């Protein structure tokens, strides 16, 4: 069998990822196969996995993956991950935790005589509400005296985006989506300037930027070879890891442009309306027990948690990084249902990116579900962004076969605020039109009114047959 390789796994010449049935494998070059067997025999892979650093991985016979002899007789098998999210979809806390995990893994690997070839957040994702490193082939033998080859990549893809947000309040997500290889030191150095000299900025940004510029002007390969020939002891490597860890862990991620970060305290719900809403969502969660929920506009995840209490997993999407950070803080390390907080503007969701636009899959290709939540969302999209009501209902069908959607009428205070400084061109924005659209796509099972009838919670189910 010729495997259908994952389009994002071509960068590692030692092995490519593919699925066979419900199992996930990776081909191995002869050198990689020898190394993985050796690390497995020494207990390194299991130890790093048991510590929570590395995804469970083990070697197996190629015939288990239905491979012919073209790819050798040994492959690496990984625990299957239900969803991969990307760093430009993460809130600050997730990227920070991914950076710290990478440093922890590197330090633990050094104790086994190993190092990490790569240091990119694209090798990290959520597993059971904790960040985990899943590029097992990045573990390589440590050569005494060699510098850490992943240092510059770590700074570009972890430290620099975190410093950008921490130092300026500017969200890093658009920068990382626009430049998949991270934020280069010379660019960040110019953005921050010498007025923003803080711990980590001078050594990991300004001095690195100066070195890169100096090296580019020199244009002499021998200079770089001379630098690489310098010896860096393992003690020095661990010292560098500790300094990086201190720099990363000391950063704070609050942005200056949060729209909904305090929504949980400042929303307009009366206590009786809030209780009615909680009960309505909880009942829907039980009806869709065991399914995958997608919350379109999750805020800090309060209702995602309620709906997803009996789910197989739940995904929360929101355009406000600070609100999503609150969601991540709620679920981080929880041993129950897997939750996936994602920074996402539904008017500009993550597209397919990278090599041939296939390396990084779009949001719609990854974050499908079986049930949706769309609470207090319709007015933001249909009035705030001019999305037709019919298109909004089509969006719901993209994320599930049923769920809960909240209608917000023009008499609602939030809608009146949206229309305060613009002409009301939304003649078909009314309950009867919305209800008719819902009933054409779903079975409208139940409706509960709040806010004196200005808002309506709708439980919709698939049409029978």
N, C-alpha and C positions, 0 to 999 in steps of 0.2 A: 504494500500500500504506500502511495505517496501522500504524506500528510498535508492537510490544509493548514499551513502554518499561520499563526496569529500575525497580522500585518505589522504589529509593533515590535516584534521580537527579532528583527533582522540585524539589529545593531551588534549583537554579541556573536562573534564568529565561532564561539565554542559550542553553541547549541541554540535551537529554536523551539518555541512553545507551540503545542498543538493539542487539540482535544480529540479523544477517541471515546465515543459514547458520552458518559457522564464523568469520565476521568480526564485529568490534565497531565500531560507529559512534556518532557523536554529532551530533544536529541542531545547527544554528547559527543564531542570530538574525542579521539583516543586519549589525549592529554587530560581533558576534563573528566572523562570516565574514570581514569586512574585516580584523579584527585578526589572526586566525589566518593568513590569506594573507600579510599583511605580515610577520609574525614568521617564517613559513616562507621567504619570499623573502629575508629578511635572514640566514637561517641560524640564527636563535635556537633554534628547536625542535630542530634536529639537534645543535647545539652542546651544549645542556643535556642532551639524550639521550646523546650520546657521552660526556659527563662522568659519566654514571651517576645524574644527578639526576632525570630525567624519563622516563616511559615513551615509547617511540617512537610518534610521532603525526604525521599528515600530512593535508592536505586532499585531497578527492577529489570527483568529481561525484556528485550525489545519486542518479543512476540506477544507480551502482555498488551502492547500498544498496537498490535496488528501490523508491525513494521517488517519490511523485508531486510535483507542483509546490507542494503545500501547505507544504512545509518548505524552500523555496528550492532553489537549484541546487547548493549546496556543503554537504558534511558533513565532519566530522573523523573520520578512522579511527585506531583505536588498535591496537597489538599486543594480541592476546588473552592475558589472564592466566588460567592454569588454575585458580587458587584465590585467593579474597580472604579473608583472616583479619582479625579486628577487634581493636582495641587492648585490649579486656578479655580477650582470649585470648593476649596477648603476655606474655613474661617481661620483667623490668626492662630487660635489655640491648636488646631489640627496641624498646621504647618510647623509650629513650634514643637509640638510633641513628636512629629515625624523627624525633625532635626535632632532632637535629643535621643530618640530611639536609634538613629543612625550612628550617633557618637557612642552610645552605650554598646551597640553591636560591634563597632570597631574596637573599642577597648576590650570587650570580652574576646573578640577574635584574636587580638594580639596575644592574649594569654594562651591561646592554642597554637601560636606560631603562624597566625593568619593575618590577612589584611583585607580591606575592601577595595576592589578595583574602581568601583563607581560610588558616587555619593549624590544621587539624584532623588528628589521626592517621587518621581515616577516609578521608583522601586518600592514604594511604601503605600499601603492602603489600610482600610479598616478591616479588622477581623474580630468579631465578637466584641465590638465597641472599644477595641484597643488598636492602636497603630501597630502594624507588623511589616517587616521587611520580607519581600517575596522573591527577590532576584538571587536565589541561592548560588548561582554560578559566579556572582560577584565576589564570593569568598575565594581568595587566592593565597598561595603561600607567601609568607612575609620574608623578604630578603633583608637581612640585617644591614642597616646603614642606609637603606633607601628611604627617601621622603615619601609621604603619603600622596600618591598620584591623584587621589580624589579631592585634595584640599581646595583647589581652585573651583572645581565644580560645586563643592559644598558651599563655598562662599557665594557663587553666582545664583544657585538655585534654592538655597535655604536661608543663609544669613542675610544676604542683600535684600531680598523681598521683605523679610521680617524687619530689618533696619529701616527700610523705606516707610513702612506703615508706622512703626514705633516712633520714628524721628519726625515724620511730617504729618501723620494722620491720613496720608493718601493710601487707599486700599491697594494691595499688591496684586489682586486677582487679574485686573485687566492687563497689567504689565506682563504677568506670567503667561497669560493666554496669547498675548501678542508676540512674545519672544520665548519659545519653548526651551531654549538653552539658558534661560535665566537672565538676571540683571548684571551686566558686566561692571566690574569695579570702576573703570574710568567714567562710565555714565553715572553711576551712583555717586561717585566722588564729586562730580560737577553739580548734581542735584542737591547734595547735602551741603557742600561748601565747608570751609574751615570753621565757620561759625557753629557748626553742629558736631564739634569734636567731643565724642563721648566714648565710654568703654567699648572697645571692639571696632569703632569706626576708624581710628587712626591706623591701627595695624592691619585690619582685615579689608579696609576699603581704600583709604588714601595712599598708604605705602604700597599696597598691591597695585593700585592704579599707576602710581609713579613707576614701579618696576616694569609693568607691562609696556608703558610708553617708552621707557628707556630701552627695553629689549627690542621693541619694534624699530626704534631709530638705529640701534646697533646693527640689526639685521645679520647678526653673526651667530650661526648655529653652534659654533664652538663655545660661545658664552653660556648658552643654555646647557650644553653638555657638561661644561665645567661645574655649573650649579648642581645638576643632577648627580654628578660624581661625588659631591660632598656627602659626608656620612651623618646620618641622623639616628642616634641610638633609640632603642625601644623606650627607654626612660624619657627621652626627649619627645618621642611620639605621644606617649601617654600624657606628658605635660601639656602638649599642644591640645590634645583632646579635652583635658580639664579646663583649659582657658577658653576654648570654643564653647564648652558646655556652660561655663559661667556667663559668657557673653550672651548666649541664646536664652538661657533661663531668666536673665535679668530684664528682658525686653517686655514691654507692655503693649497691648494691641488695640487699645481704644481709639477709634477714628473720630474725626471731627464732623463727619457727614452722616452719622447714623440717623436713619429715618424712623426705625421702629424698635430700636434697642430697648426702650423703656415702655413698649406698648403694654406689657403685662401690668404695669402700674397705672398707665394713663388712658387705657381704653374707656369707651363710653358705656359699657355694659352695667346695668343695674344688677345687684346680687341675684335677684330672682331670674333675670334673663340669662345670667351666666350659668346658674345651676341647671336651667332648662337645656341650655346648649351642651353642657357637659354630659347630661343624661342622654341626650339625643345621640351624641357622637359615641358614647360608650355602648349604647344599644346597637348602633351600626357596626361597631367593632366586633361585637359578639356574633352578629349575623354573618360577617365576613371572616370568621375565625379561621386561622391557618393560612390566610391569603397574604399577598404582598400589597401593602398600602403605599400610596404616594400622596403626600400633602403638598398641594400647590399654594405656597404662601404660608409656610409653617411658623414664621416668627421664631419664638424661643422654644418651640416644640411642645407646648403644653397639650394641644389637642392631638398632635401626632402621637404622643405617648398614650393618650386615652384611647384613640382609635386602634393603635398598634399593640395594645396590651395583650391581645390574643393572636397577633399576626405571626407569620413566619419571618418577616422582616418589614421595616418601614423606612421610607425615604422622605426626607423633608427638604423642600426647596424654598428659598427665599432670597430676594435680591439684596437684603441688608446683611453685610458680613458680621456686624456686631450682634444682631439678633440670632444669626446662625451659630455664632460662638456661644451664645447662651444655651442654645439647644445642645451643642456638643458638650458643654459643661454639665448639663443634666444627665447625659447618657454615658459619658466617658467612664470606662471601666466597669460598667454594669454587666452582670453575668446573664441577664435575661435576653429578651428579644433584641436582635441586631438592629440598630438604628443608623441611618446614613444621613447626617446633616450636609447639605450642599448649598453653596452660594450660587444662585441662579436667577437671572432676570429672564422671565418668560418671554419678554419682547426681544431678547437677544441671547438665547440659550447657547450652550457650548456646541459649536459646530464640529464637523470632522476636520481634523488638523493633521499636520505633519506630512511625512512622505506620501505622495500621491493621494493626499487627503484621506488616508486609511490608517495611519499610525495611531492616532487618537480618535476613538469613535465619538460620535455626537451623543448628546444627552439622550435623545429619543431612541438611539440604538442600544443604550445601556440601562436606562432608568424606567423601563416599563413596569407596570403593576397590574393588579387585579381589582383594586378598589382605590378610589380617590377621595381626598378631602379638598374642598375648594371653599374655604370659609372667608367671608368678607373680602372676596377677590374680584367678583364680577364687575363692580363699579370702577375699580382701579384700571382694569384692562379695557372695558367697553366704553367708559367715559374718559378716564384719564389718558388712554392710549388709542382711542377710536377703533378698537377691535369690534367688529359686528357681533351681535349676540349669537348668530348661527356659528360663527367661527369659534367663539368661546365654548359652545357646547361640543363642537368637534374636538377641541383641545381636551376636554374631559374624556372623551372616548379614547384618545391616544394613551391615557394613563390608567384606564380601568374599565371594567364592564358595568360598574355601578359604584355607589358611594354616597357621600353627603356633599351637597352644594348649597351655599347660602345666597339667597336673593337679597339684594339691598336696593330698595326702591328710591325714587327721587325725593320722597318726603324725608328720607333719612338725613341726619345732620352731616354725615361725611360726604354724601352726594351733593348736598347743597353747598358744601365748602368747595368741592371740585368744580361746581358750576358758577361759583361766585364771580370769577373774572373772565368768563368765556361765554359765548353764545350757546344756548341749548339747541344743538342740532340733532339730538338723539330722540327723534319722534317715536321710534319703535322700542325705546327702552322702557318697557312696562312689564308688569307681572304676567299678564295674559299671553303676551308674545313669548316671553321666556318659558312659561309653563308649556305652551304648545310645542316649542322646540325641544324641551326635555322629553315630552311624551312621545315625540317622534323617534327619539333615540333610545329611550329607556322606558321602563315601567315606573311611574311615579307612585311609590308605595305609601309615602306619608309626608305631611307638612306640619311644621310647628312654628308658630309666630312668636317673635320677640319685638322689642322696641315699639310696642303699641301697634304692631302689624307692619311697620316699615321694613322689617327683615323677616325672611321666611327660611327656615331650615328644611331642606328637601332630601328625603331618602329616595334614591333611585336604584332600581335593580334591572338586570337584563330582561329583555322581553322573552317570554316563554317561547320555546321552540326556535 
